Amino acid sequence: MISFLASRRGMGWKRTTGTSPCEQWRGRVPVLVLVSCWVGVAFAQQPFGTIVGTVTDPTGATLPSTTVTVTNTDTQVNRTVVTSATGDYSVPYLVNGTYRITAVHPGFRASVMSPVALQAAQTVRADIRMQLGQIKELLEVSGTAVALQMDTAAVGTTIDSKLVNELPLNGRTFAQLAALVPGVAPQGSTNIGTDRKRGSIGTAFAITANGFSDVQNTFIYDGVPAMDLDSYNFAFSPSIDAIAEFKVQTSTYSSAYGGAPGAHVDVITKSGANAFHGTLWEFNRNDALAARNYFSTTKARLNRNQFGANLGGPVRKNKAFFFFNWESGRQVQGTAGQLLSVPPEAFRTGDFSSLLPSGIIISDPRTGQPFSNNKIPSNRIDPNATTFMSFTPAPNRSSDALGANNFVTRSFSTRTNEDQYVGRVDNNISSRDTLSARYMYDQLTTPNEPPLFGNDENINTARGQNVTVSWTHTFSPTFVSNVLVGWNRFFEHQVFGTTNKPEYDIACGRMHLPMVACDPFNYGPPNIQAGYSVFRVRNNGPR
């Protein structure tokens, strides 16, 4: 085997303006992979499948120099190899699909095996036993191909197109189906992987595999990594109507997969065939059909629409094929009225006398003595604290002395928009060359945090692009090469409900805090933990 691998991973660019809002470029330089192999020899992992086998005569003796042709039944694209001196053959770099295998040898009847199903990153064994006779006589064999696990210790599961298309998904995020794989589970807690909401229509979703963190996985689209290197989750979720299948490998995978000890997810997009196929869809979820949450005071507004279409078919029959998928999402989601605890008005002026019956005493930190009548003198209250608290609404419902659940929020609505396009062409240039190219584009604008008081929302706009070009060339029946070139770019821009609003120039203009960003993009309050719900727009300010 001759194998060359030249890649540079993890290179990226990030530009921040005071850190938030942030503009991030996640770049991955083109990855060039050239793998050449002799028939019968194992080769490096690729997003392709491989069919291998041994050709024998009726007695079980191997048949060298047998011509074996593997044909894709959907596109009629074929590859021809010749068995080695030991009767073995191997056909690498095959796209997923259904194949027909034909073996021809002088003095024996032609043998045909069909159908042979091949999945992404899979090796299938199809041994052929030929019978004496004339080549023009035909022997058809079916159902004898088996998955081969002898040359790889990788543990993984393929989610095929039937599962992808038919299982219901709330939000249509393909990674939700990865939970069907043993050892894989949805991320149960909130962290950066789920906070970024990279799922379809802004769904917060991430997976864990075999106990590893959700930021220790790798997602690969048609052989090219598609990662948001900030959250280390997938940069965007391809439309499930554009996915042919995907494979989740969870342990003991090939060294060709690196950079993460968790799951490695290979996504294969659909391609065109000799027949035209198209789909048109619309999915709606609406609060009119839902019940009120038991713990909410009102029913939250929800109107989610995910719609799109795709079309695939031949450009030139048996030669060139195309596939195009478009999907958009529009969602209006309201926050139901919530019960919060905000600082009581008396507390804001330093009056804690209501706590005396409960035995709670406020002491002077300078002297250690209790304040008279549990009241802090006004000259001891920092003006910045007064300024900060003025942006948090006063209580609007009765409560106990501590102010528990003394505020009911009003309902707010946030909007999520997503547009995604996937285009792919496959060209069988000649009997020796096949070329495919695929481009993905996704733009998603979604609120990271819905508002509680108004003007405290956190909005993220992300744009992902992913390109792959693959060329397979057959030098001879025993020598095949593949060149894979990929490019992935991810960009995100984050703004807040206070951005560019001078009345919310709090941390810099009103409180004059040192070492905080004062540009209009970063207008807003500092992040102060007060033990109560207070006005804030970010989890890690001020900046």
Secondary structure, 3 states (H helix, E strand, C coil): CEEEEECCCCCCEEEECCCCCEEEEEEEEEEEEEEEEECCCCCCCCCCEEEEEEEECCCCCECCCCEEEEEECCCCCEEEEECCCCCEEEEEEECCEEEEEEEECCCECEEEEEEEEECCCCEEECCEECCECCCCCEEEECCCCEECCCCCCCEEEEECHHHHHHCCCCCCCHHHHHHHCCCEEECCCCCHHHHCCCCHHHCCCCEEECCCCCCCCEEEECCEECEECCCCEECCCCCHHHEEEEEEEEECCCCCCCCCCCCEEEEEECCCCCCCEEEEEEEEEEHHHCCCCCCCCCCCCEEEEEEEEEEEEEEECCCEEEEEEEEEEEEEEEECCCEECCCCHHHHCCECHHHHHHCCCCECCCCCCECHHHECCHHHCCHHHHHHHCCCCCCCCCCCCCCCCCEECCCEEEEEEEEEEEEEEEECCCCCEEEEEEEEEEEEEEEEECCCCCCCCEEEEEEEEEEEEEEEEEEECCEEEEEEEEEEEEEEEEEECCCCCHHHCHHHHHCCCCCCCCCHHHCCCCCCCCCCCCCCCCCCCCC
